[in-house]
Each structure stands twice: as C-alpha cells, then as structure tokens.
Amino acid sequence: MKKLIILFLFISINLNSQTNFPKDYFSNPLEIELILNGNFGESRPSHFHSGIDIKTQFKEGLNVFSSAEGYVSRISIKHGGFGKALYINHPNGYTTVYAHLKKFNKKIEDYIKKIQYNKKSYQIEHYLKKDVIRILKNENIGSSGNTGSSFGPHLHYETRLTKNQKAINPQLFGIDIKDSRRPIINSVFLYKLDSLNKISEPIKLKINKINDSIYQSEKVTANGTIGFGVNGFDRQDLANNKNGIYKYSTVYDNKKNIEFNFNSFFFEESIKIKTLIDYKYYIQNKSRIVKLFKDHGNNLSIYSNNKSGYINVENDISLYQISVTDLKGNKSTIKIPIIKGDLTNSPLKNVNSTVLNTSVNNKLDYNFEFENAEIKIAKNTFLKNVKLNIDASIDSIKIINPEIAVFKNIKISFLNKEKRKGNYLALKDNNGNESFATAKLNSKNYFYHKTKSLGTYFIKNDSLLPVIELKNFKNNDWITNKNSIKIKILDKETGIKNYNVKINGKWMLFEYEYKRNELFYKFDSYFINKKKNLIEVSVEDMAGNKSQKNFIFYRN
C-alpha cells in the first residue's frame, strides 16, 4: 500500500510540475524518424486532439512497437473513431494508446478473434485483466493502418495517466520531433467588454512581421476592459502541414497576464474547446480564433495561472504582448501598442439574418410542446442565456442559431404522421447540408432524438435498398488462389446500419471499411473449406431497408 501511495504521489508531483516526466521510459512506437501530421491539444471541430498523429510514409503496414513493457488493458475495434486501437498499461502508472491500426500481432489477433466469433460482431470494446496479455518493451504489437475515422494512413499515439485516463502530451516523455521552426501568427483580433459583460464582435488588427520572431500590430485606441484573440499555427522541420500551437502567453505592461499550454487535459472537458475558440467566428468563417481571455463557462485545466486574460486600459500609452511557443522553445511574439481613448475600430457586424424568436435562460429547464412535436432543453445546455428560433410545423421542427455552441443534448420528439416504411428524421444545417438524424420511434410513433446539432429537423423517406456486390471475383468462380473475399456494400441515402455474412451457414468475421464501402474477409482457421461454398450476405441501412444476396464460390 505504501508503495502505491508513493507511486501516485510521484505521478501527482510530475503532473503539477509539468517538467519531470520520465524522458527515457517510453521509446518511439515506429522504427522510422517521427514526423507529425497532428499535434497534441490542437483544435478539432468539437474536441481537443488527445494524442499525436505520426506520418507513416503515406502507406499502411509499418511495424508498430510498444513504447514500454506492460499489459494489454483494452482492445477496441470500431467502424469509426479510432478503428483498431490497442491500450497498454505500464508499471509506471501510465497508459499508451495506438490507434487506426491495420492489424494486431498474432497473439492479440488470435485472442480478440475468439471474442468476435463468440459475440458474432466485428465491433468490440473489450477490457482485459492484468497479465492476460503481457507486452515487452519494443515488442511488435501490430501494423499501422487507416482504420476508423482516419482519412490517410498514420498512427495516432497517446500517453495517458492510467488512474484517471487524463491525456498527456507524448512529447513530454521524450518522444522527439525535429523542430527548429517558430510558430506563425496569421492574425490578431481585439474584443471589447461592455458594462453588461457582453463581448463585442472581433476586430481584426493589421500586423507586420518585423523579423523572424517579432510581429508588430497597428496602434489600438481603446479604453475600459478589452481582450485579444490570435490565429496561428506551428510547423515542424520535416513537414509543411499546419499543426496546433503548444503554448500561449501574454504580458501587459511587463506584467504576466494569461498563460496556457497543452501539456494535458481531461477528456470530459474536451467539448469546452467551444469556449476557448471564438465559436461564432468559426461557424461564420471556418477559421479559429483562440481567445486569450476566459469566456463564459471556460473552466479548462490548461491554464498556468488564475488570470482572466482581460486587461483594463488605464495608462495613456501601454503595451500588450502575445507569445506563441512550441515544445522546443521556438517562439514568436507580437507587440500591440495601446493608446487610451475611444475605440476607433468598429466591431464586425452580425451577418446572421435568422429571426430569433425565443429567449432561453440558461439556468432554467424548458419544455416546448407543439401539436406534433416536443423540444426539451435542460438547464446549462448553453453557457449563457441565448436566443433561438424555435418553431414546429406539420413537416418540420426548427431549433436554429448557428452561432452558439451546445454543451448538453437537446431532446426532440416528432410525430411520424405517415407510417411509411423507410421514414426517418433528417437534419438540415445552416449551410443547407442534409444528414441522417434517427429512425428510432417510441411507443407513441414519435421519432425520438438526442442531439447537440441545431438546425431544421424534418421527415424524409429512404426507399432505396442497400447494394451488395462481389468485388474480387464473380459468382460461381473458382478462388483457390485467393486468400480473401471482398464484397461491396453501399447505401446512398442513410448509410449502413449493420451487416451479416455467413459462409456455409456459419457466421464469419468480415471487417467493414466504410471509406471503401467494402467488407473484407481473410481466410483463417474458422473457415471450413468445401469444394462448393455458399456466401449469404444481409445488409440493413439506417432507415430499416434490408438487402440479402447469396453467392457461390469453389475452392480446393
């Protein structure tokens, strides 16, 4: 017990100091020079990136190695998300994660395949007890791939604190990336806070690059309480792709102001990315402004001090400085001279023309009832009081304000008036893009949906059956010389919900790669060969339409 307490105290001290992580404990997971396609903590549409994305030379199949000894604690196989992912717990209290793998090594593949066949499911979320599968340091645990929600071959690699699964920047453990390039500042924005604590639209400032590390903005004339935001990126030496910035720090008249970095964060706070960036600006411009002040509801753990980030302009002339830094200490700074006076710049105008007819107090629960619909909004769904366009008609429900962030699920019920096969609830967003929402009906024939997506919900019908076709041979072919079966499955309207494949009456493990619309099976010991073999394929789409096809193949 004393050893455990000492271990956790040691880990706690390490996390608080943010400097004493073991630098020689974890080795590189690949046997090539590491080049990043994505940084830890960088902004994604709805979350912070929880690891580093390592390039794999634009191909799949590179050997992946365990960074340290330990045991497999979790095996996850999904159509989306991390795809094939492996979690290894280590004796020092950390967990490493390896995601988007093409396959696992033989002992892991054999272990998880038994579970997949037993459950008759390709998708698996399986937790293992200690010592079921032991792993050595630098053991080959599988090969890199492109599975799950990955749009190009790479290895997603994470380090976590095992106790609470807090994500920690892998580069803090000595995972070395060549980097001598300074982060780039694209643009800087000014915000004004009025007497009612309302924040203005962002005002873009003109900036010039003085030298390799120093930028200078135009003079700002302002008074009262103001804040700033910045847009920029970082690059490492061996690649030109734009990655996220590691550290932001500000100084006002030689006094430290707000400072934060991406050493670590908890997964449950990842959605609060919508408080760190100017979400409204992002929706309008598809570009992220990182706010250098704490907005409503921002209680992220990334900050190094308890400063709010706002500044009060009191002196006739003052200087505000923003520095952006990478993990190697490469830094760029922008100097913003401030003159006390009336704000000369005009905030950007709100171009949203949507009529917002409903005020929502964020501290209250709401239940909007209509003749054929119901909308439930729980308190603290947003981070402040908001206005929405809420309405319902015979054929649609509107919950519209494209410029606000939603943090808790809104519950929608909508009557399925025409009980047609293939009906489903669809969503049209502010840009006119349509997507599938749900086909689930409750006992009263209402579509029931929980969502963080605002827009117009309406009923559509999908009458198209899923497509099933052989890919790498034809019906009644001899395939003795082939080691796999590939089948195309495709649904053009709502997408694939589930599939089932049997060979000679026995369920077989076919992997589904949705990016290629392909089912894939590699012949293994579970296949009982016959000269003449029957494949039965059944596929169901999200709206409940089902297709079934049989094929024959011959094999010696």
C-alpha positions as CSV (number, residue, x, y, z in Angstrom):
1,M,0.0,0.0,0.0
2,K,2.8,2.4,0.9
3,K,4.5,1.7,-2.5
4,L,1.2,2.6,-4.3
5,I,0.8,5.8,-2.3
6,I,4.3,6.8,-3.1
7,L,3.8,6.0,-6.8
8,F,0.7,8.1,-7.1
9,L,2.3,11.0,-5.1
10,F,5.2,10.8,-7.6
11,I,2.9,10.9,-10.5
12,S,0.9,13.8,-9.0
13,I,4.1,15.8,-8.4
14,N,5.1,15.1,-12.0
15,L,1.8,16.4,-13.4
16,N,1.8,19.5,-11.3
17,S,5.4,20.4,-12.1
18,Q,4.8,19.6,-15.8
19,T,8.6,19.1,-16.2
20,N,9.6,15.9,-14.5
21,F,8.0,13.3,-16.8
22,P,10.3,10.3,-17.4
23,K,12.2,11.2,-20.5
24,D,13.8,7.8,-21.2
25,Y,11.0,5.4,-20.2
26,F,9.0,5.4,-23.5
27,S,10.6,4.6,-26.8
28,N,9.3,5.5,-30.2
29,P,6.4,3.4,-31.4
30,L,7.7,3.3,-35.0
31,E,11.2,2.4,-36.4
32,I,11.3,5.5,-38.7
33,E,12.0,9.1,-37.9
34,L,8.9,10.6,-36.4
35,I,7.1,13.3,-38.5
36,L,3.8,14.7,-37.2
37,N,0.6,15.2,-39.0
38,G,-1.1,16.5,-35.9
39,N,-0.1,17.9,-32.5
40,F,-1.4,17.2,-29.1
41,G,-4.2,19.5,-28.0
42,E,-4.8,21.1,-31.3
43,S,-8.3,22.2,-32.2
44,R,-10.6,19.8,-33.9
45,P,-14.3,20.7,-34.8
46,S,-15.6,19.6,-31.4
47,H,-12.7,18.5,-29.3
48,F,-9.0,18.8,-28.5
49,H,-6.7,16.3,-30.2
50,S,-5.8,13.8,-27.5
51,G,-2.5,12.5,-29.0
52,I,0.0,13.0,-31.8
53,D,-0.6,11.8,-35.3
54,I,2.6,10.3,-36.7
55,K,3.0,10.0,-40.5
56,T,3.7,6.5,-41.9
57,Q,5.2,7.4,-45.2
58,F,1.8,7.6,-46.9
59,K,1.3,3.8,-46.6
60,E,-0.1,1.2,-44.3
61,G,1.7,-1.8,-42.8
62,L,4.6,-0.3,-40.8
63,N,5.6,-2.2,-37.7
64,V,4.2,-0.6,-34.5
65,F,6.1,-1.3,-31.3
66,S,5.1,-1.0,-27.6
67,S,6.8,2.0,-26.0
68,A,7.4,0.1,-22.8
69,E,6.7,-3.1,-21.0
70,G,3.2,-3.7,-19.6
71,Y,0.0,-5.5,-20.4
72,V,-2.9,-5.0,-22.8
73,S,-5.7,-3.4,-20.8
74,R,-8.2,-2.7,-23.6
75,I,-8.8,-3.7,-27.2
76,S,-11.2,-1.5,-29.2
77,I,-12.4,-2.2,-32.8
78,K,-14.9,0.2,-34.3
79,H,-16.0,1.2,-37.8
80,G,-15.3,4.8,-37.0
81,G,-13.4,6.6,-34.3
82,F,-10.0,5.0,-33.5
83,G,-10.8,2.0,-35.7
84,K,-8.5,-0.8,-34.4
85,A,-6.9,0.5,-31.2
86,L,-4.7,-1.0,-28.5
87,Y,-4.3,0.3,-24.9
88,I,-1.3,-0.9,-22.9
89,N,-0.9,-0.2,-19.1
90,H,2.6,0.3,-17.9
91,P,4.1,-0.3,-14.4
92,N,5.0,3.5,-14.0
93,G,1.3,4.4,-13.9
94,Y,0.8,5.5,-17.5
95,T,-1.1,4.0,-20.4
96,T,-0.1,4.2,-24.1
97,V,-2.6,4.1,-26.9
98,Y,-2.0,3.0,-30.5
99,A,-4.9,3.7,-32.9
100,H,-6.0,3.3,-36.6
101,L,-4.0,0.1,-36.8
102,K,-4.4,-2.2,-39.7
103,K,-4.0,-5.3,-37.6
104,F,-2.6,-6.6,-34.2
105,N,0.2,-9.1,-33.7
106,K,-0.7,-12.8,-33.8
107,K,-1.3,-13.4,-30.1
108,I,-3.6,-10.3,-29.8
109,E,-5.4,-11.1,-33.1
110,D,-6.0,-14.7,-32.0
111,Y,-7.3,-13.6,-28.6
112,I,-9.7,-10.9,-29.9
113,K,-10.9,-13.0,-32.9
114,K,-12.2,-15.7,-30.5
115,I,-14.3,-13.0,-28.7
116,Q,-15.5,-11.6,-32.1
117,Y,-16.6,-15.0,-33.2
118,N,-18.2,-15.7,-29.9
119,K,-20.2,-12.4,-30.0
120,K,-20.7,-12.6,-33.7
121,S,-19.6,-9.0,-34.0
122,Y,-16.7,-7.2,-35.7
123,Q,-17.0,-4.2,-33.4
124,I,-15.6,-4.9,-30.0
125,E,-14.9,-2.9,-26.8
126,H,-13.0,-5.4,-24.6
127,Y,-11.2,-4.7,-21.3
128,L,-8.6,-7.2,-20.1
129,K,-7.4,-8.0,-16.6
130,K,-3.8,-7.6,-15.7
131,D,-1.4,-10.2,-17.1
132,V,-3.8,-11.8,-19.7
133,I,-1.6,-10.4,-22.5
134,R,1.8,-9.3,-21.3
135,I,3.8,-7.0,-23.6
136,L,7.5,-6.4,-23.7
137,K,9.2,-3.1,-24.4
138,N,9.7,-2.6,-28.1
139,E,7.5,-5.7,-28.9
140,N,5.9,-5.6,-32.3
141,I,2.2,-5.2,-31.3
142,G,0.8,-4.8,-34.9
143,S,1.0,-2.7,-38.0
144,S,-0.1,0.8,-38.9
145,G,-3.2,1.4,-40.9
146,N,-6.0,3.7,-41.8
147,T,-9.0,2.2,-39.9
148,G,-11.8,4.1,-38.3
149,S,-12.2,7.9,-38.8
150,S,-8.8,8.3,-40.4
151,F,-8.5,9.9,-43.8
152,G,-5.0,8.9,-44.6
153,P,-2.5,6.3,-43.2
154,H,-1.0,7.3,-39.9
155,L,-0.5,6.2,-36.3
156,H,-2.4,8.0,-33.6
157,Y,-0.4,7.7,-30.4
158,E,-1.3,8.7,-26.9
159,T,0.0,8.8,-23.4
160,R,-2.5,8.8,-20.5
161,L,-2.4,8.7,-16.7
162,T,-3.8,5.2,-16.0
163,K,-5.6,6.3,-12.8
164,N,-8.0,8.8,-14.4
165,Q,-7.2,8.5,-18.1
166,K,-6.0,12.1,-18.3
167,A,-4.5,12.7,-21.7
168,I,-0.8,13.9,-21.5
169,N,1.3,15.3,-24.3
170,P,3.5,12.4,-25.5
171,Q,6.3,14.8,-26.4
172,L,6.8,15.5,-22.6
173,F,8.1,11.9,-22.3
174,G,11.0,12.5,-24.7
175,I,9.2,11.5,-27.9
176,D,11.5,13.6,-30.1
177,I,10.3,15.5,-33.1
178,K,12.8,17.6,-35.1
179,D,11.7,21.2,-34.8
180,S,13.6,24.4,-35.2
181,R,10.8,26.4,-36.8
182,R,8.9,29.2,-34.9
183,P,5.1,29.2,-34.8
184,I,3.4,31.5,-37.3
185,I,1.0,34.2,-36.3
186,N,-1.6,34.8,-39.0
187,S,-3.9,37.4,-37.5
188,V,-4.8,39.1,-34.2
189,F,-8.2,40.3,-33.0
190,L,-9.4,42.8,-30.5
191,Y,-12.5,42.3,-28.3
192,K,-14.3,45.0,-26.2
193,L,-16.2,44.0,-23.0
194,D,-19.1,46.4,-22.2
195,S,-20.7,47.3,-18.9
196,L,-23.0,44.4,-19.1
197,N,-20.1,42.0,-19.7
198,K,-21.1,41.4,-23.3
199,I,-18.3,40.8,-25.7
200,S,-18.1,42.6,-29.0
201,E,-17.5,41.1,-32.4
202,P,-13.8,40.6,-33.1
203,I,-11.9,43.5,-34.7
204,K,-9.1,42.3,-36.9
205,L,-5.8,44.3,-36.4
206,K,-3.3,45.0,-39.1
207,I,0.0,43.3,-38.4
208,N,3.5,43.4,-39.9
209,K,6.4,40.9,-39.4
210,I,9.4,42.8,-38.1
211,N,11.9,39.9,-38.2
212,D,12.0,36.1,-37.8
213,S,10.4,36.2,-34.3
214,I,8.8,39.6,-33.8
215,Y,5.5,40.9,-35.2
216,Q,4.0,44.4,-34.7
217,S,0.4,45.4,-34.8
218,E,-1.2,48.7,-35.7
219,K,-1.8,51.0,-32.7
220,V,-5.0,50.2,-30.8
221,T,-7.1,53.1,-29.4
222,A,-9.3,51.7,-26.6
223,N,-10.4,52.2,-23.0
224,G,-12.1,50.1,-20.4
225,T,-11.9,46.3,-20.5
226,I,-10.6,44.6,-23.6
227,G,-9.3,41.2,-24.6
228,F,-7.4,39.7,-27.6
229,G,-7.5,36.6,-29.7
230,V,-5.0,35.1,-32.1
231,N,-5.0,32.8,-35.1
232,G,-1.8,30.9,-36.0
233,F,-0.2,27.5,-36.5
234,D,3.1,25.6,-36.0
235,R,5.3,23.5,-38.3
236,Q,8.0,21.0,-37.6
237,D,11.2,20.7,-39.6
238,L,10.3,17.7,-41.8
239,A,6.8,18.6,-42.9
240,N,4.9,21.7,-44.1
241,N,1.5,20.7,-42.8
242,K,0.0,23.2,-40.3
243,N,-0.3,21.9,-36.7
244,G,-1.6,23.4,-33.5
245,I,0.4,25.7,-31.2
246,Y,1.7,24.3,-27.9
247,K,1.8,27.4,-25.6
248,Y,0.2,30.8,-25.4
249,S,1.3,33.5,-23.0
250,T,0.6,37.2,-22.7
251,V,2.2,40.2,-21.0
252,Y,0.6,43.6,-20.3
253,D,3.0,46.5,-19.3
254,N,5.7,44.0,-18.3
255,K,3.3,42.0,-16.0
256,K,2.3,38.4,-16.8
257,N,-1.2,38.0,-17.9
258,I,-3.0,34.8,-19.0
259,E,-0.9,31.8,-19.9
260,F,-1.9,28.3,-21.0
261,N,-0.3,25.3,-22.7
262,F,-1.3,21.8,-24.0
263,N,0.6,19.6,-21.5
264,S,-2.6,17.7,-20.6
265,F,-6.4,17.8,-20.3
266,F,-9.2,15.6,-19.2
267,F,-11.4,14.0,-21.9
268,E,-14.6,15.3,-20.3
269,E,-13.5,18.9,-20.7
270,S,-12.7,18.5,-24.4
271,I,-16.0,19.8,-25.5
272,K,-15.1,23.1,-23.8
273,I,-13.0,23.8,-26.8
274,K,-16.0,25.8,-27.9
275,T,-15.2,28.3,-25.0
276,L,-11.5,28.6,-25.9
277,I,-12.1,29.5,-29.5
278,D,-14.5,32.2,-30.9
279,Y,-17.2,29.7,-31.8
280,K,-19.4,32.2,-33.6
281,Y,-16.5,33.4,-35.8
282,Y,-15.6,29.7,-36.5
283,I,-19.1,28.9,-37.7
284,Q,-19.1,32.0,-40.0
285,N,-15.6,31.9,-41.3
286,K,-14.3,28.3,-40.8
287,S,-11.3,29.8,-39.1
288,R,-10.4,29.6,-35.4
289,I,-9.6,32.5,-33.2
290,V,-8.0,31.3,-29.9
291,K,-9.3,33.7,-27.2
292,L,-6.7,35.0,-24.8
293,F,-9.3,35.6,-22.1
294,K,-11.7,33.3,-20.3
295,D,-15.2,33.5,-21.7
296,H,-18.4,32.2,-20.1
297,G,-18.1,28.7,-18.8
298,N,-14.4,28.3,-19.5
299,N,-13.0,26.2,-16.6
300,L,-10.4,24.4,-18.6
301,S,-7.5,22.9,-16.8
302,I,-4.9,24.1,-19.3
303,Y,-4.2,27.5,-17.7
304,S,-1.0,28.1,-15.7
305,N,-2.5,30.9,-13.6
306,N,-5.8,32.2,-12.5
307,K,-5.8,35.4,-14.6
308,S,-8.9,36.2,-16.6
309,G,-7.0,37.4,-19.6
310,Y,-8.9,40.7,-19.9
311,I,-7.0,43.9,-19.4
312,N,-8.2,47.3,-18.2
313,V,-6.8,50.2,-20.2
314,E,-5.8,52.9,-17.7
315,N,-2.5,54.3,-18.8
316,D,-2.3,56.8,-21.7
317,I,0.2,54.5,-23.5
318,S,0.7,50.8,-22.8
319,L,2.0,47.6,-24.5
320,Y,0.4,44.2,-24.8
321,Q,2.4,41.3,-26.0
322,I,1.4,37.8,-27.2
323,S,3.9,35.0,-27.4
324,V,3.3,31.6,-29.0
325,T,5.8,28.8,-28.4
326,D,6.4,25.2,-29.4
327,L,7.7,22.4,-27.2
328,K,11.3,23.0,-28.4
329,G,11.1,26.6,-27.1
330,N,10.8,28.2,-30.6
331,K,8.8,31.4,-30.0
332,S,7.1,34.2,-31.9
333,T,5.9,37.4,-30.3
334,I,3.5,40.1,-31.4
335,K,3.6,43.6,-29.8
336,I,0.4,45.6,-29.6
337,P,0.8,49.3,-28.6
338,I,-2.4,50.6,-26.9
339,I,-3.4,54.3,-26.6
340,K,-6.1,55.2,-24.2
341,G,-9.1,56.7,-25.9
342,D,-12.4,55.9,-27.6
343,L,-12.5,52.7,-29.6
344,T,-11.9,53.8,-33.2
345,N,-12.4,50.5,-34.9
346,S,-16.0,49.2,-35.5
347,P,-16.8,45.6,-34.5
348,L,-17.7,43.3,-37.3
349,K,-21.4,43.2,-38.0
350,N,-23.5,40.2,-37.3
351,V,-24.5,38.9,-40.8
352,N,-26.9,36.3,-39.4
353,S,-30.4,37.2,-40.7
354,T,-32.2,34.4,-38.8
355,V,-35.2,35.7,-36.8
356,L,-34.5,34.6,-33.2
357,N,-37.9,34.4,-31.5
358,T,-37.2,32.6,-28.2
359,S,-35.1,33.7,-25.3
360,V,-33.6,30.9,-23.2
361,N,-32.4,31.4,-19.7
362,N,-29.5,29.0,-19.2
363,K,-30.4,28.4,-15.6
364,L,-33.9,27.0,-16.4
365,D,-35.3,23.9,-17.9
366,Y,-37.6,24.3,-20.9
367,N,-40.2,22.0,-22.5
368,F,-41.7,23.4,-25.7
369,E,-44.8,21.5,-26.7
370,F,-46.4,21.7,-30.2
371,E,-49.2,19.8,-31.8
372,N,-46.9,17.1,-33.3
373,A,-43.6,17.8,-31.6
374,E,-41.8,18.4,-28.3
375,I,-38.4,20.0,-27.6
376,K,-36.8,19.7,-24.2
377,I,-33.8,21.9,-23.3
378,A,-32.2,21.3,-19.9
379,K,-30.6,24.0,-17.9
380,N,-26.9,24.6,-18.6
381,T,-27.3,23.3,-22.2
382,F,-25.5,26.5,-23.2
383,L,-23.0,28.5,-21.2
384,K,-25.1,31.7,-21.1
385,N,-28.5,33.0,-21.9
386,V,-29.2,32.7,-25.6
387,K,-31.8,33.4,-28.3
388,L,-33.1,30.7,-30.6
389,N,-35.5,30.4,-33.5
390,I,-37.8,27.6,-32.1
391,D,-40.8,26.5,-34.1
392,A,-42.7,23.5,-35.4
393,S,-45.0,22.9,-38.3
394,I,-46.6,19.8,-39.8
395,D,-43.5,18.8,-41.6
396,S,-40.5,20.2,-39.6
397,I,-39.0,21.4,-36.3
398,K,-36.7,24.4,-36.1
399,I,-34.1,24.9,-33.5
400,I,-31.9,27.5,-35.1
401,N,-29.0,29.7,-34.1
402,P,-25.9,28.7,-36.0
403,E,-23.6,30.9,-34.0
404,I,-23.9,29.3,-30.5
405,A,-22.3,26.2,-29.0
406,V,-24.4,23.4,-27.5
407,F,-22.9,21.5,-24.5
408,K,-25.8,19.2,-23.4
409,N,-28.1,17.1,-25.5
410,I,-31.4,18.6,-26.6
411,K,-34.3,16.1,-26.7
412,I,-36.5,16.2,-29.7
413,S,-39.8,14.2,-30.3
414,F,-41.6,14.5,-33.7
415,L,-44.7,12.6,-34.8
416,N,-44.2,10.1,-37.6
417,K,-47.6,11.1,-39.2
418,E,-47.3,8.9,-42.3
419,K,-46.3,5.4,-41.2
420,R,-44.3,4.6,-44.3
421,K,-41.5,2.1,-44.3
422,G,-38.2,3.8,-44.6
423,N,-39.2,7.1,-42.9
424,Y,-36.5,8.8,-40.8
425,L,-35.7,12.1,-39.2
426,A,-33.2,14.2,-41.1
427,L,-31.3,17.4,-40.2
428,K,-30.6,20.4,-42.5
429,D,-27.9,22.7,-41.1
430,N,-27.5,26.4,-41.6
431,N,-25.5,25.7,-44.8
432,G,-28.2,23.6,-46.3
433,N,-26.4,20.3,-45.8
434,E,-28.7,17.4,-45.0
435,S,-27.8,14.4,-42.8
436,F,-29.4,11.4,-41.1
437,A,-30.6,12.1,-37.5
438,T,-32.6,9.0,-36.4
439,A,-35.1,6.3,-37.4
440,K,-35.9,5.4,-33.8
441,L,-39.6,5.5,-32.9
442,N,-41.1,5.4,-29.4
443,S,-44.2,3.6,-28.4
444,K,-46.4,6.6,-29.5
445,N,-44.9,6.6,-33.0
446,Y,-42.7,9.7,-32.4
447,F,-39.2,9.9,-33.6
448,Y,-37.0,10.4,-30.6
449,H,-33.6,12.1,-30.8
450,K,-30.9,13.5,-28.5
451,T,-28.7,16.0,-30.2
452,K,-26.2,18.8,-29.9
453,S,-26.8,19.9,-33.5
454,L,-29.1,22.8,-34.2
455,G,-31.0,23.2,-37.5
456,T,-34.2,22.2,-39.1
457,Y,-35.4,18.6,-38.5
458,F,-37.8,17.0,-40.9
459,I,-39.1,13.6,-42.0
460,K,-37.7,12.0,-45.1
461,N,-38.2,8.6,-46.7
462,D,-35.5,6.2,-47.8
463,S,-36.9,3.5,-50.2
464,L,-33.6,2.5,-51.7
465,L,-32.2,-0.9,-50.8
466,P,-28.6,-1.3,-49.9
467,V,-26.3,-2.5,-52.7
468,I,-24.4,-5.8,-52.4
469,E,-21.8,-6.9,-55.0
470,L,-18.8,-9.1,-55.2
471,K,-15.5,-7.2,-55.6
472,N,-12.6,-9.6,-56.2
473,F,-14.3,-12.5,-58.0
474,K,-17.5,-13.4,-59.8
475,N,-20.4,-15.6,-58.7
476,N,-19.6,-19.3,-59.3
477,D,-15.8,-18.6,-59.7
478,W,-13.0,-20.9,-58.5
479,I,-11.0,-18.9,-56.0
480,T,-8.4,-21.5,-54.8
481,N,-5.6,-19.0,-55.4
482,K,-7.2,-16.1,-53.5
483,N,-6.6,-15.6,-49.8
484,S,-9.5,-13.2,-49.2
485,I,-13.1,-12.3,-50.1
486,K,-14.1,-8.7,-50.8
487,I,-17.7,-7.6,-51.0
488,K,-19.0,-4.1,-51.8
489,I,-21.9,-2.8,-49.7
490,L,-23.3,0.7,-50.2
491,D,-26.3,2.7,-49.2
492,K,-26.7,6.0,-51.0
493,E,-29.3,7.6,-48.7
494,T,-28.9,7.0,-45.0
495,G,-25.9,4.7,-44.8
496,I,-25.2,1.2,-43.5
497,K,-26.5,0.3,-40.0
498,N,-25.4,-3.3,-39.8
499,Y,-24.4,-6.4,-41.9
500,N,-24.2,-10.1,-41.5
501,V,-22.2,-12.6,-43.6
502,K,-22.3,-16.4,-43.4
503,I,-20.3,-19.0,-45.3
504,N,-21.9,-22.4,-45.4
505,G,-24.3,-21.4,-42.7
506,K,-21.6,-20.2,-40.3
507,W,-21.2,-16.6,-39.2
508,M,-17.8,-15.3,-40.4
509,L,-15.8,-12.3,-39.3
510,F,-15.9,-9.8,-42.2
511,E,-14.3,-6.4,-41.5
512,Y,-16.2,-3.3,-42.7
513,E,-14.1,-0.4,-44.2
514,Y,-16.8,2.3,-44.8
515,K,-14.3,4.6,-46.6
516,R,-14.1,2.0,-49.3
517,N,-17.7,0.6,-49.0
518,E,-16.1,-2.8,-48.5
519,L,-16.5,-6.0,-46.5
520,F,-13.3,-7.9,-46.2
521,Y,-12.5,-11.4,-45.0
522,K,-9.1,-13.2,-45.0
523,F,-9.4,-17.0,-44.9
524,D,-8.5,-18.3,-41.5
525,S,-8.8,-21.4,-39.3
526,Y,-12.5,-20.6,-38.7
527,F,-13.3,-21.3,-42.3
528,I,-14.3,-24.9,-43.0
529,N,-13.5,-25.5,-46.6
530,K,-15.8,-27.2,-49.0
531,K,-15.4,-27.6,-52.8
532,K,-18.7,-25.7,-53.2
533,N,-19.3,-22.8,-50.8
534,L,-22.3,-20.6,-50.2
535,I,-22.0,-17.0,-49.1
536,E,-25.1,-15.3,-47.6
537,V,-24.9,-11.6,-47.2
538,S,-27.5,-9.4,-45.5
539,V,-27.3,-5.7,-45.1
540,E,-29.6,-3.2,-43.4
541,D,-29.5,0.6,-43.8
542,M,-30.2,3.2,-41.1
543,A,-33.9,3.5,-42.3
544,G,-34.5,-0.2,-41.9
545,N,-34.3,-1.2,-45.6
546,K,-32.8,-4.7,-45.9
547,S,-31.0,-6.4,-48.8
548,Q,-29.9,-10.1,-49.0
549,K,-27.8,-11.8,-51.6
550,N,-26.3,-15.3,-52.0
551,F,-23.2,-16.1,-53.9
552,I,-21.4,-19.4,-54.8
553,F,-17.6,-19.9,-54.9
554,Y,-15.5,-23.0,-55.4
555,R,-12.3,-23.7,-53.6
556,N,-9.9,-26.7,-53.2
